[in-house]
Amino acid sequence: MSNDGYNANNDLPPGRDGRNERSGAWERDVLEKLAFATLREQRARRRWNIFFRLVTLVLVVYGLWMAFQYNVAESEPVGPHTALIQIDGTIESGTSGAADSVIPALNRAFADDNSVGVVLRINSPGGSPVQAGMINDEIVRLRKAYPKKPLFVVVDEICASGGYYIAAAADKIFVNKASIVGSIGVLMEGFGFTGLMDKLGVERRLMTAGENKGFLDPFSPQSGKQKAFAQDMLNEVHQQFIDVVRQGRGSRLKETPETFSGLFWSGSRAVQMGLADGFGTVDTVARDELKADDVVDYTQHEGLSEKLLKKFGGAVGTAAMASFWNSARPSMR
């Protein structure tokens, strides 16, 4: 048979090896699989992008709808009612217990001609004496400005430390028999690692301008002078707390050596000690004390936009702090 034609027993053209042909087919298969995998990945990515855009759109629409509903609810006329304000959690800046959240709500509640009284529901283990002090001062001012409009505190699970600092300004305090009440004291906490550093052979190199600028640095030894200074400051704030409780509770307070020791008690024991006036809930106080069953919540709640801004601000703040600490510059803080 002529060599110019195909061999009858071989499908390959002259000069081509079967192994090369099989190798080329394998490469084509791999390329096709890669191409299809890339297409599937692109399609999946587009689907997820569409999904997240739809979710974002739903959240935006929901936020706008909630804002509209909130504005409508605010504009609706309300008859005689009990004004409710809630403090839930730690009392510090950026929380529902912060002064800039509670004080505007208090002002709205007292200023409303249809509110017959205010109920401050507290469920807090305490927090900043500054924030608690500002709220206490404002309650005292509002009670003088609106002498016919009482303010009652209703304790939920716990009303301790800064929470009780606020509660002491109320006309009456109502608790549950198992509530936790008290902890009239002040603390300053931290850690000291000097002994551990000595064992590990680590040297602390802290440079300051000012004899006490490194005061309370956990990696430096604490002098007796600094410890005495801190204790004097704590005693001063503690005395402010004691004065507020004595002024707010008056003759109802059955004072003992343990009253201002930082201990806390059950609600039933708090009533016996004069730290509280009786047992009750928001509904029972509204019904029995204020004679206004309709309860309207004046608590200043965060909107969707504020939550998003906080999250965005937190991310920016984290990046900024990382940049700050990496720069290793002298600081006045």
C-alpha positions as CSV (number, residue, x, y, z in Angstrom):
1,M,0.0,0.0,0.0
2,S,1.2,3.5,-0.8
3,N,2.7,5.5,2.0
4,D,0.9,8.6,0.8
5,G,-2.5,7.4,2.1
6,Y,-3.8,6.5,5.6
7,N,-3.0,3.0,6.9
8,A,-6.2,0.9,7.0
9,N,-5.3,-0.3,10.4
10,N,-4.3,3.1,11.8
11,D,-6.6,6.1,12.0
12,L,-3.6,8.5,12.5
13,P,-2.2,10.5,9.6
14,P,1.4,9.8,8.6
15,G,4.0,11.3,10.9
16,R,1.7,11.6,14.0
17,D,2.1,9.6,17.1
18,G,-0.8,8.2,19.1
19,R,0.6,9.4,22.4
20,N,0.8,13.0,21.1
21,E,-2.8,12.8,20.0
22,R,-4.0,11.5,23.3
23,S,-1.9,14.2,25.1
24,G,-3.6,16.9,23.0
25,A,-7.0,15.6,23.8
26,W,-6.2,15.6,27.5
27,E,-5.1,19.2,27.3
28,R,-8.3,20.2,25.5
29,D,-10.3,18.5,28.2
30,V,-8.5,20.3,31.0
31,L,-8.9,23.7,29.2
32,E,-12.6,23.0,28.6
33,K,-13.1,22.1,32.3
34,L,-11.3,25.2,33.4
35,A,-13.3,27.4,31.1
36,F,-16.6,25.9,32.3
37,A,-15.5,26.2,36.0
38,T,-14.6,29.8,35.4
39,L,-18.1,30.4,33.8
40,R,-19.8,28.7,36.7
41,E,-17.8,30.8,39.2
42,Q,-18.7,34.0,37.4
43,R,-22.4,33.1,37.3
44,A,-22.4,32.2,41.1
45,R,-20.7,35.5,41.8
46,R,-23.3,37.4,39.8
47,R,-26.1,35.5,41.6
48,W,-24.6,36.4,45.1
49,N,-24.1,40.0,44.0
50,I,-27.8,40.1,43.0
51,F,-28.8,38.5,46.3
52,F,-26.9,40.9,48.5
53,R,-28.2,43.9,46.5
54,L,-31.7,42.6,47.0
55,V,-31.1,42.1,50.8
56,T,-29.6,45.7,51.0
57,L,-32.7,47.1,49.2
58,V,-35.0,45.2,51.5
59,L,-33.2,46.5,54.6
60,V,-33.3,50.1,53.2
61,V,-37.0,49.9,52.4
62,Y,-37.7,48.3,55.9
63,G,-35.7,51.1,57.6
64,L,-37.6,53.8,55.7
65,W,-40.9,52.1,56.5
66,M,-40.0,51.9,60.2
67,A,-38.9,55.5,60.3
68,F,-42.2,56.5,58.7
69,Q,-44.2,54.4,61.2
70,Y,-42.2,56.0,64.1
71,N,-43.0,59.5,62.9
72,V,-46.7,58.6,62.4
73,A,-46.8,57.1,65.9
74,E,-45.2,60.3,67.3
75,S,-47.7,62.5,65.6
76,E,-50.7,60.6,66.8
77,P,-52.5,62.4,69.7
78,V,-52.3,60.4,72.9
79,G,-54.6,61.0,75.9
80,P,-53.6,60.8,79.6
81,H,-50.9,58.2,79.9
82,T,-47.9,56.9,81.9
83,A,-44.6,57.9,80.3
84,L,-42.1,55.0,80.3
85,I,-38.3,55.3,79.9
86,Q,-36.1,52.3,80.0
87,I,-32.4,51.9,81.0
88,D,-31.2,48.5,80.1
89,G,-27.6,47.5,80.5
90,T,-24.4,49.3,81.5
91,I,-24.6,53.0,82.1
92,E,-21.9,54.5,79.9
93,S,-21.5,56.6,76.8
94,G,-23.0,55.0,73.7
95,T,-25.5,52.9,75.5
96,S,-29.2,53.2,76.3
97,G,-28.1,54.3,79.8
98,A,-26.0,57.2,78.6
99,A,-27.0,60.7,79.8
100,D,-27.4,62.0,76.2
101,S,-30.0,59.2,75.6
102,V,-31.9,59.3,78.9
103,I,-32.1,63.1,79.5
104,P,-33.8,64.0,76.3
105,A,-36.4,61.3,76.9
106,L,-36.9,62.5,80.4
107,N,-37.5,66.1,79.1
108,R,-40.0,64.9,76.5
109,A,-41.9,62.8,79.1
110,F,-42.2,65.6,81.7
111,A,-43.0,68.2,79.1
112,D,-45.9,66.2,77.5
113,D,-49.1,67.7,79.0
114,N,-50.8,64.3,78.6
115,S,-48.3,62.3,80.7
116,V,-49.6,62.1,84.3
117,G,-46.3,60.7,85.6
118,V,-43.0,59.0,84.5
119,V,-41.9,55.5,85.2
120,L,-38.1,54.8,84.8
121,R,-37.6,51.1,84.4
122,I,-34.0,50.2,85.3
123,N,-32.2,46.9,84.6
124,S,-28.5,47.8,85.1
125,P,-25.5,46.6,87.1
126,G,-24.1,50.2,87.1
127,G,-21.4,52.0,85.1
128,S,-20.1,55.5,84.9
129,P,-20.6,57.7,88.0
130,V,-20.4,60.7,85.6
131,Q,-23.3,59.5,83.4
132,A,-25.4,58.4,86.4
133,G,-24.7,61.7,88.2
134,M,-25.9,63.8,85.2
135,I,-29.1,61.8,84.9
136,N,-29.7,62.1,88.7
137,D,-29.2,65.8,88.6
138,E,-31.6,66.1,85.7
139,I,-34.3,64.1,87.5
140,V,-33.9,66.4,90.5
141,R,-34.3,69.4,88.3
142,L,-37.3,68.1,86.4
143,R,-39.1,67.1,89.7
144,K,-38.8,70.7,90.9
145,A,-39.9,72.1,87.5
146,Y,-42.9,69.7,87.4
147,P,-43.9,69.2,91.1
148,K,-47.2,67.6,90.2
149,K,-45.7,65.0,87.9
150,P,-44.1,62.2,89.9
151,L,-41.3,59.9,88.8
152,F,-41.2,56.3,89.9
153,V,-38.4,53.8,89.4
154,V,-39.3,50.2,88.7
155,V,-36.4,47.7,89.1
156,D,-36.3,44.7,86.8
157,E,-33.5,42.1,87.4
158,I,-30.9,44.4,88.9
159,C,-30.4,48.1,90.0
160,A,-26.9,48.3,91.4
161,S,-24.2,50.9,91.7
162,G,-24.7,53.6,89.0
163,G,-28.2,52.2,88.4
164,Y,-29.1,52.9,92.0
165,Y,-27.4,56.3,91.9
166,I,-30.1,57.2,89.3
167,A,-32.9,55.5,91.2
168,A,-32.2,57.4,94.4
169,A,-33.6,60.6,92.7
170,A,-37.1,59.1,92.2
171,D,-40.2,59.7,94.3
172,K,-40.5,56.0,94.9
173,I,-38.6,52.9,94.0
174,F,-40.5,49.6,93.3
175,V,-38.8,46.2,93.0
176,N,-39.4,42.6,92.7
177,K,-38.7,40.5,95.8
178,A,-35.9,38.8,94.0
179,S,-34.4,41.9,92.3
180,I,-30.7,42.8,93.1
181,V,-30.5,46.2,94.7
182,G,-27.7,48.3,96.2
183,S,-23.9,48.1,95.7
184,I,-23.4,51.6,96.9
185,G,-19.7,51.9,96.3
186,V,-17.0,52.9,93.8
187,L,-14.2,50.9,92.3
188,M,-11.1,51.3,90.2
189,E,-9.7,48.1,88.8
190,G,-6.7,47.0,86.8
191,F,-3.8,44.6,86.7
192,G,-0.1,44.7,87.7
193,F,2.5,42.7,85.8
194,T,5.7,43.9,87.5
195,G,6.4,40.7,89.3
196,L,5.9,38.5,86.2
197,M,8.1,40.9,84.2
198,D,10.9,40.5,86.7
199,K,10.7,36.7,86.5
200,L,10.8,36.8,82.7
201,G,13.6,39.4,82.6
202,V,11.5,42.0,80.8
203,E,12.3,45.6,81.4
204,R,9.6,48.3,81.1
205,R,10.8,51.4,79.4
206,L,8.3,54.2,80.0
207,M,9.3,57.8,79.5
208,T,7.0,60.5,80.9
209,A,7.1,64.3,81.3
210,G,5.4,64.7,84.7
211,E,6.1,62.7,87.9
212,N,2.7,60.9,87.8
213,K,2.0,60.7,84.1
214,G,2.5,56.9,84.2
215,F,0.1,56.6,87.1
216,L,-1.8,53.2,87.0
217,D,0.4,51.9,84.2
218,P,0.0,48.1,84.7
219,F,3.7,47.5,83.7
220,S,5.1,49.9,86.2
221,P,5.3,49.6,90.0
222,Q,2.7,51.6,92.0
223,S,4.1,53.9,94.6
224,G,2.4,54.4,98.0
225,K,1.8,58.0,97.1
226,Q,-0.1,57.1,94.0
227,K,-2.1,54.4,95.7
228,A,-3.1,56.9,98.4
229,F,-4.1,59.5,95.8
230,A,-6.3,56.9,94.0
231,Q,-8.0,55.9,97.3
232,D,-8.7,59.6,98.2
233,M,-10.4,60.0,94.8
234,L,-12.5,56.9,95.2
235,N,-13.5,58.0,98.7
236,E,-14.5,61.4,97.3
237,V,-16.8,59.9,94.6
238,H,-18.1,57.4,97.1
239,Q,-19.1,60.2,99.4
240,Q,-20.9,61.9,96.6
241,F,-22.8,58.7,96.0
242,I,-23.7,58.4,99.8
243,D,-24.9,62.1,99.8
244,V,-27.2,61.4,96.8
245,V,-28.7,58.4,98.4
246,R,-29.3,60.1,101.7
247,Q,-30.8,63.1,100.0
248,G,-33.0,61.0,97.8
249,R,-34.3,58.5,100.3
250,G,-34.4,60.8,103.3
251,S,-36.0,59.4,106.5
252,R,-37.1,56.3,104.6
253,L,-33.5,55.0,104.7
254,K,-32.7,52.7,107.6
255,E,-29.0,53.2,107.6
256,T,-26.6,50.6,109.0
257,P,-22.8,50.2,108.8
258,E,-23.3,48.0,105.8
259,T,-25.6,50.2,103.8
260,F,-22.8,52.0,102.0
261,S,-20.2,49.2,102.1
262,G,-20.8,48.1,98.5
263,L,-22.9,45.1,99.4
264,F,-26.1,44.4,97.5
265,W,-29.4,42.8,98.6
266,S,-32.6,41.2,97.4
267,G,-35.6,43.3,96.6
268,S,-37.4,42.2,99.7
269,R,-34.4,43.0,101.9
270,A,-34.0,46.4,100.1
271,V,-37.6,47.3,101.1
272,Q,-36.8,46.5,104.7
273,M,-33.7,48.6,104.6
274,G,-35.5,51.6,103.1
275,L,-33.6,51.3,99.8
276,A,-36.9,50.7,98.1
277,D,-40.5,51.5,98.8
278,G,-42.4,48.4,97.7
279,F,-43.1,45.8,95.1
280,G,-44.4,46.5,91.7
281,T,-44.1,46.4,87.9
282,V,-44.5,49.0,85.2
283,D,-48.1,48.0,84.7
284,T,-49.0,47.9,88.4
285,V,-47.3,51.3,89.1
286,A,-49.1,52.8,86.1
287,R,-52.4,51.4,87.3
288,D,-52.2,51.8,91.1
289,E,-49.9,54.8,91.6
290,L,-50.5,57.0,88.5
291,K,-54.1,55.8,87.7
292,A,-53.1,55.7,84.0
293,D,-53.1,52.3,82.5
294,D,-52.0,53.5,79.0
295,V,-48.2,53.3,78.9
296,V,-46.3,55.2,76.2
297,D,-42.6,54.4,75.7
298,Y,-40.4,57.6,75.5
299,T,-37.1,55.7,75.4
300,Q,-34.8,57.1,72.8
301,H,-34.1,54.1,70.5
302,E,-31.4,53.9,67.9
303,G,-32.7,54.0,64.3
304,L,-31.3,52.0,61.5
305,S,-29.2,54.9,60.2
306,E,-27.6,55.4,63.6
307,K,-26.7,51.7,63.9
308,L,-25.1,51.7,60.4
309,L,-23.2,54.9,61.2
310,K,-21.9,53.3,64.5
311,K,-20.7,50.2,62.7
312,F,-19.0,52.3,60.0
313,G,-17.5,54.6,62.6
314,G,-16.3,51.6,64.6
315,A,-14.5,50.2,61.6
316,V,-12.9,53.5,60.8
317,G,-12.0,54.0,64.5
318,T,-10.3,50.5,64.6
319,A,-8.2,51.4,61.6
320,A,-7.3,54.7,63.1
321,M,-6.3,53.2,66.4
322,A,-4.1,50.6,64.7
323,S,-2.4,53.4,62.8
324,F,-1.9,55.4,66.0
325,W,-0.3,52.6,67.9
326,N,1.9,51.7,65.1
327,S,3.2,55.2,64.8
328,A,4.8,55.0,68.4
329,R,4.6,58.8,69.1
330,P,4.6,60.7,72.4
331,S,1.0,61.3,73.6
332,M,-0.8,63.5,76.0
333,R,-3.6,61.1,77.1
